[in-house]
């Protein structure tokens, strides 16, 4: 190790170094994918030797699982907070659909898609994926249940509706990653499908047609 790296490593407290390593792994995941999280890549990003990263993160599979959770849980919390600020279930559902199909979130979509694949051989990651899918299911289910209670939706099976919405969103976003022409207008198509599922007025969930609070 060079004297420069030795000095750089010595300036960090253990908590600072651990946080720096975690942040570097998160940046790599968002820029290059979960599979790019390796001791060597994280060490290069931080500017230390691989052995130092291994000291703080000896289990790369666990590191990948933790980074996945950090990224997607932050989005779930963000969107949930956004929905809580809207007054009606119909507005919340419309905003949810529009937000989850926002192209600016495709970096997180890529994390999800890769996690589903890597989770086949990384049980720690698979467990985190299941946990975060359950968290999204709960968010969507609450919106649908509130709409049913308020008389805005006619469906009586909130869990099933939430499951179907998430399935459609995941599929459309995965297609958008490869810029397939078939996903043009996907927001409108999804909104109309969900309108039928919950029994909402036609056009009430289509982007641009909802009343503004």
C-alpha contacts under 8 A as a table, 3 or more apart, distances in Angstrom:
res1	aa1	res2	aa2	distance
1	X	5	X	6.44
1	X	6	X	6.80
1	X	49	X	6.91
2	X	5	X	5.36
2	X	6	X	6.37
3	X	6	X	4.94
3	X	7	X	6.10
4	X	7	X	5.27
4	X	8	X	6.16
5	X	8	X	4.98
5	X	9	X	6.04
5	X	47	X	6.73
5	X	48	X	5.72
5	X	49	X	7.58
6	X	9	X	5.23
6	X	10	X	6.18
6	X	48	X	7.83
7	X	10	X	5.11
7	X	11	X	6.47
8	X	11	X	5.53
8	X	12	X	7.44
8	X	47	X	7.90
8	X	48	X	7.66
9	X	12	X	5.93
9	X	17	X	7.98
9	X	48	X	6.58
10	X	13	X	7.76
12	X	15	X	7.96
12	X	16	X	5.72
12	X	17	X	5.59
13	X	16	X	5.12
13	X	17	X	6.04
14	X	17	X	5.11
14	X	18	X	6.08
15	X	18	X	5.15
15	X	19	X	6.15
16	X	19	X	5.16
16	X	20	X	6.08
17	X	20	X	4.98
17	X	21	X	6.16
18	X	21	X	5.19
18	X	22	X	6.24
18	X	56	X	6.29
19	X	22	X	5.10
19	X	23	X	6.11
20	X	23	X	5.13
20	X	24	X	6.11
20	X	46	X	7.08
21	X	24	X	5.10
21	X	25	X	6.23
21	X	42	X	6.76
21	X	43	X	7.79
21	X	46	X	6.62
21	X	53	X	6.95
22	X	25	X	5.14
22	X	26	X	6.25
22	X	67	X	7.41
23	X	26	X	5.02
23	X	27	X	6.24
24	X	27	X	5.14
24	X	28	X	6.27
24	X	42	X	6.02
24	X	45	X	6.15
24	X	46	X	6.45
25	X	28	X	5.11
25	X	29	X	6.19
25	X	37	X	6.01
25	X	42	X	5.78
25	X	67	X	7.03
26	X	29	X	5.08
26	X	30	X	6.33
26	X	67	X	5.83
26	X	71	X	7.49
27	X	30	X	5.31
27	X	31	X	6.10
28	X	31	X	5.14
28	X	32	X	5.51
28	X	33	X	6.60
28	X	34	X	7.48
28	X	36	X	6.64
28	X	37	X	6.42
28	X	41	X	7.99
28	X	42	X	7.60
29	X	32	X	5.42
29	X	33	X	4.19
29	X	34	X	4.61
29	X	35	X	7.57
29	X	36	X	6.64
29	X	37	X	6.50
29	X	67	X	7.76
29	X	111	X	7.34
30	X	33	X	5.81
30	X	34	X	7.71
30	X	107	X	6.05
30	X	108	X	7.21
30	X	111	X	7.20
31	X	107	X	7.85
32	X	35	X	7.84
32	X	36	X	5.99
33	X	36	X	5.54
33	X	37	X	7.48
33	X	110	X	7.40
33	X	111	X	6.47
33	X	114	X	7.36
34	X	37	X	5.57
34	X	64	X	6.41
34	X	68	X	7.64
34	X	111	X	6.69
34	X	114	X	6.92
34	X	115	X	7.36
35	X	38	X	7.61
35	X	114	X	7.97
35	X	118	X	7.92
36	X	41	X	7.16
37	X	41	X	6.39
37	X	42	X	6.56
37	X	60	X	7.70
37	X	64	X	6.78
38	X	41	X	5.21
38	X	42	X	6.07
38	X	60	X	6.82
39	X	42	X	5.29
39	X	43	X	5.93
39	X	50	X	5.53
39	X	53	X	6.25
39	X	54	X	6.63
39	X	60	X	7.32
40	X	43	X	5.14
40	X	44	X	6.13
40	X	49	X	7.94
40	X	50	X	5.45
41	X	44	X	5.12
41	X	45	X	6.20
42	X	45	X	5.08
42	X	46	X	6.23
42	X	50	X	7.79
42	X	53	X	7.31
43	X	46	X	5.16
43	X	47	X	5.73
43	X	48	X	5.12
43	X	49	X	5.70
43	X	50	X	5.14
43	X	52	X	7.77
43	X	53	X	6.10
44	X	47	X	4.98
44	X	48	X	6.46
44	X	49	X	7.58
44	X	50	X	7.94
48	X	52	X	6.75
48	X	53	X	7.62
49	X	52	X	5.56
49	X	53	X	7.00
50	X	53	X	5.21
50	X	54	X	6.23
51	X	54	X	4.94
51	X	55	X	6.22
52	X	55	X	5.03
52	X	56	X	6.75
53	X	56	X	5.35
53	X	57	X	5.84
53	X	58	X	7.58
54	X	57	X	4.84
54	X	58	X	4.48
54	X	59	X	7.65
55	X	58	X	5.85
57	X	60	X	6.57
57	X	63	X	6.61
59	X	62	X	5.38
59	X	63	X	6.36
60	X	63	X	4.85
60	X	64	X	6.16
61	X	64	X	5.13
61	X	65	X	6.25
61	X	122	X	6.50
61	X	124	X	6.89
61	X	125	X	7.19
62	X	65	X	5.03
62	X	66	X	6.09
62	X	124	X	6.14
62	X	125	X	7.19
63	X	66	X	5.08
63	X	67	X	6.13
64	X	67	X	5.17
64	X	68	X	6.14
64	X	125	X	6.95
65	X	68	X	5.16
65	X	69	X	6.30
65	X	124	X	6.00
65	X	125	X	4.28
65	X	126	X	7.93
65	X	128	X	6.36
66	X	69	X	5.15
66	X	70	X	6.15
66	X	125	X	7.79
66	X	128	X	7.89
67	X	70	X	5.01
67	X	71	X	6.22
68	X	71	X	5.37
68	X	72	X	6.23
68	X	111	X	7.05
68	X	112	X	8.00
68	X	115	X	7.53
68	X	125	X	7.66
68	X	128	X	7.69
68	X	129	X	8.00
69	X	72	X	5.45
69	X	73	X	5.60
69	X	128	X	6.33
69	X	129	X	7.62
69	X	132	X	7.17
70	X	73	X	5.52
70	X	74	X	6.18
71	X	74	X	5.50
71	X	75	X	6.75
71	X	108	X	7.27
72	X	75	X	5.15
72	X	76	X	6.29
72	X	108	X	6.81
72	X	112	X	7.89
72	X	132	X	7.30
73	X	76	X	4.99
73	X	77	X	6.12
73	X	132	X	6.80
74	X	77	X	5.20
74	X	78	X	6.09
75	X	78	X	4.97
75	X	79	X	6.11
76	X	79	X	5.33
76	X	80	X	5.99
76	X	135	X	7.60
76	X	136	X	6.70
77	X	80	X	5.11
77	X	81	X	6.12
78	X	81	X	5.24
78	X	82	X	6.32
79	X	82	X	4.94
79	X	83	X	6.25
79	X	96	X	7.41
79	X	99	X	7.68
80	X	83	X	5.17
80	X	84	X	6.28
80	X	139	X	6.68
81	X	84	X	5.10
81	X	85	X	6.74
82	X	85	X	5.55
82	X	86	X	7.27
83	X	86	X	5.46
83	X	92	X	5.22
83	X	95	X	7.19
83	X	96	X	7.13
84	X	87	X	7.70
84	X	92	X	7.75
86	X	89	X	7.85
86	X	91	X	6.46
86	X	92	X	5.95
86	X	213	X	7.54
87	X	91	X	7.18
87	X	92	X	7.67
87	X	213	X	7.73
88	X	91	X	5.33
88	X	92	X	6.28
88	X	147	X	7.81
89	X	92	X	4.89
89	X	93	X	6.04
89	X	143	X	5.81
89	X	144	X	7.14
89	X	146	X	5.92
89	X	147	X	4.89
89	X	150	X	7.81
89	X	152	X	7.39
90	X	93	X	5.20
90	X	94	X	6.17
90	X	147	X	6.63
90	X	152	X	6.84
90	X	204	X	7.81
90	X	205	X	7.37
91	X	94	X	5.13
91	X	95	X	6.01
91	X	205	X	7.78
91	X	210	X	7.20
91	X	211	X	7.88
92	X	95	X	5.14
92	X	96	X	5.96
92	X	143	X	6.73
93	X	96	X	4.98
93	X	97	X	6.30
93	X	140	X	7.92
93	X	143	X	6.38
93	X	144	X	7.49
93	X	205	X	7.42
94	X	97	X	5.35
94	X	98	X	6.26
94	X	191	X	7.43
94	X	204	X	7.90
94	X	205	X	4.80
94	X	206	X	7.16
94	X	207	X	7.32
94	X	210	X	7.54
95	X	98	X	5.11
95	X	99	X	5.86
96	X	99	X	5.18
96	X	100	X	6.09
97	X	100	X	5.39
97	X	101	X	6.39
97	X	169	X	7.84
97	X	187	X	7.35
97	X	190	X	7.69
97	X	191	X	7.07
98	X	101	X	5.40
98	X	102	X	6.32
98	X	187	X	6.52
98	X	207	X	6.69
99	X	102	X	5.15
100	X	105	X	7.37
100	X	169	X	7.09
101	X	105	X	7.56
101	X	169	X	7.04
101	X	172	X	7.93
101	X	173	X	6.60
101	X	187	X	6.70
102	X	105	X	5.71
102	X	106	X	7.50
103	X	106	X	5.39
104	X	107	X	7.37
105	X	108	X	5.53
105	X	109	X	6.50
106	X	109	X	4.66
106	X	110	X	6.10
106	X	173	X	7.23
106	X	177	X	6.89
107	X	110	X	5.17
107	X	111	X	6.56
108	X	111	X	4.97
108	X	112	X	6.42
109	X	112	X	5.09
109	X	113	X	6.25
109	X	170	X	7.89
109	X	173	X	6.60
109	X	174	X	7.00
109	X	177	X	7.99
110	X	113	X	5.12
110	X	114	X	6.11
110	X	174	X	7.58
110	X	177	X	7.27
111	X	114	X	5.31
111	X	115	X	6.01
112	X	115	X	5.05
112	X	116	X	6.32
113	X	116	X	5.37
113	X	117	X	6.76
113	X	174	X	6.99
114	X	117	X	5.21
114	X	118	X	6.09
115	X	118	X	5.04
115	X	119	X	5.56
115	X	125	X	7.06
115	X	126	X	7.51
115	X	129	X	7.05
116	X	119	X	5.27
116	X	120	X	7.06
116	X	126	X	7.32
116	X	129	X	7.30
117	X	120	X	5.82
118	X	121	X	5.88
118	X	122	X	6.13
118	X	125	X	7.53
118	X	126	X	7.89
119	X	122	X	4.69
119	X	123	X	6.01
119	X	124	X	7.67
119	X	125	X	5.27
119	X	126	X	4.30
119	X	129	X	7.66
120	X	123	X	7.03
120	X	126	X	6.86
122	X	125	X	5.34
122	X	126	X	6.19
123	X	126	X	4.77
123	X	127	X	6.03
124	X	127	X	5.31
124	X	128	X	6.49
125	X	128	X	5.08
125	X	129	X	6.14
126	X	129	X	5.00
126	X	130	X	6.24
127	X	130	X	5.22
127	X	131	X	6.24
128	X	131	X	4.99
128	X	132	X	6.14
129	X	132	X	5.21
129	X	133	X	6.06
130	X	133	X	5.10
130	X	134	X	6.19
131	X	134	X	5.15
131	X	135	X	6.36
132	X	135	X	4.85
132	X	136	X	6.37
133	X	136	X	5.17
133	X	137	X	6.14
134	X	137	X	4.93
134	X	138	X	6.22
135	X	138	X	5.16
135	X	139	X	6.46
136	X	139	X	5.06
136	X	140	X	6.31
136	X	166	X	7.94
137	X	140	X	5.39
137	X	141	X	5.90
137	X	159	X	7.61
137	X	162	X	6.02
137	X	163	X	6.51
137	X	166	X	7.39
138	X	141	X	5.01
138	X	142	X	6.09
139	X	142	X	5.39
139	X	143	X	6.66
140	X	143	X	5.24
140	X	144	X	6.39
140	X	162	X	5.34
141	X	144	X	5.16
141	X	145	X	6.00
141	X	158	X	5.51
141	X	159	X	5.71
141	X	161	X	7.60
141	X	162	X	5.22
142	X	145	X	5.08
142	X	146	X	6.07
142	X	158	X	7.97
143	X	146	X	5.21
143	X	147	X	6.34
144	X	147	X	5.05
144	X	148	X	6.27
144	X	153	X	7.49
144	X	158	X	5.58
144	X	161	X	7.65
144	X	162	X	7.31
144	X	198	X	7.80
145	X	148	X	5.09
145	X	149	X	6.18
145	X	158	X	5.74
146	X	149	X	5.07
146	X	150	X	6.08
147	X	150	X	5.08
147	X	151	X	6.11
147	X	152	X	4.98
147	X	153	X	5.15
148	X	151	X	5.16
148	X	152	X	5.99
148	X	153	X	4.79
148	X	154	X	6.23
148	X	155	X	6.64
148	X	156	X	6.94
149	X	152	X	7.68
150	X	153	X	7.66
151	X	154	X	6.99
152	X	200	X	6.74
153	X	198	X	5.14
153	X	199	X	5.35
153	X	200	X	5.62
154	X	198	X	5.63
154	X	199	X	4.86
154	X	200	X	7.25
155	X	158	X	7.01
155	X	197	X	6.96
155	X	198	X	4.87
155	X	199	X	6.34
157	X	160	X	5.58
157	X	161	X	6.32
158	X	161	X	5.11
158	X	162	X	6.02
159	X	162	X	5.17
159	X	163	X	6.18
160	X	163	X	5.08
160	X	164	X	6.24
161	X	164	X	5.16
161	X	165	X	6.14
161	X	197	X	6.85
161	X	198	X	7.44
162	X	165	X	5.14
162	X	166	X	6.21
163	X	166	X	5.32
163	X	167	X	6.20
164	X	167	X	5.03
164	X	168	X	6.24
165	X	168	X	5.24
165	X	169	X	6.15
165	X	194	X	7.11
166	X	169	X	5.05
166	X	170	X	5.98
167	X	170	X	5.23
167	X	171	X	6.18
168	X	171	X	5.15
168	X	172	X	6.09
168	X	190	X	7.46
169	X	172	X	5.25
169	X	173	X	6.02
169	X	190	X	7.87
170	X	173	X	5.26
170	X	174	X	6.06
171	X	174	X	5.17
171	X	175	X	6.29
172	X	175	X	5.14
172	X	176	X	6.21
172	X	183	X	6.57
172	X	186	X	7.08
173	X	176	X	4.91
173	X	177	X	6.48
174	X	177	X	5.32
174	X	178	X	7.47
175	X	178	X	5.78
175	X	179	X	6.66
175	X	180	X	5.96
175	X	183	X	6.82
176	X	179	X	4.73
176	X	180	X	5.95
176	X	183	X	6.32
177	X	180	X	7.81
179	X	183	X	7.73
180	X	183	X	6.00
180	X	184	X	7.97
181	X	184	X	5.72
183	X	186	X	4.99
185	X	188	X	5.53
185	X	189	X	6.38
186	X	189	X	5.04
186	X	190	X	5.91
187	X	190	X	5.25
187	X	191	X	6.06
187	X	206	X	7.24
187	X	207	X	6.98
188	X	191	X	5.08
188	X	192	X	6.20
188	X	206	X	5.38
188	X	207	X	6.69
189	X	192	X	5.32
189	X	193	X	6.27
190	X	193	X	5.12
190	X	194	X	6.16
191	X	194	X	5.17
191	X	195	X	6.06
191	X	203	X	7.80
191	X	205	X	5.27
191	X	206	X	5.23
191	X	207	X	7.78
192	X	195	X	5.00
192	X	196	X	6.48
192	X	202	X	6.86
192	X	203	X	6.80
192	X	205	X	7.05
192	X	206	X	6.79
193	X	196	X	5.33
193	X	197	X	6.43
194	X	197	X	4.83
194	X	198	X	6.19
194	X	205	X	7.96
195	X	198	X	5.49
195	X	199	X	5.67
195	X	200	X	4.77
195	X	201	X	6.67
195	X	202	X	6.26
195	X	203	X	7.66
195	X	204	X	7.46
195	X	205	X	6.64
196	X	199	X	5.11
196	X	200	X	6.56
196	X	202	X	7.74
197	X	200	X	7.92
200	X	204	X	6.82
200	X	205	X	7.97
201	X	204	X	5.48
202	X	205	X	7.61
203	X	206	X	5.17
203	X	209	X	6.64
203	X	210	X	7.91
204	X	209	X	6.39
204	X	210	X	5.62
205	X	209	X	7.10
205	X	210	X	6.20
206	X	209	X	5.61
206	X	210	X	6.77
207	X	210	X	6.65
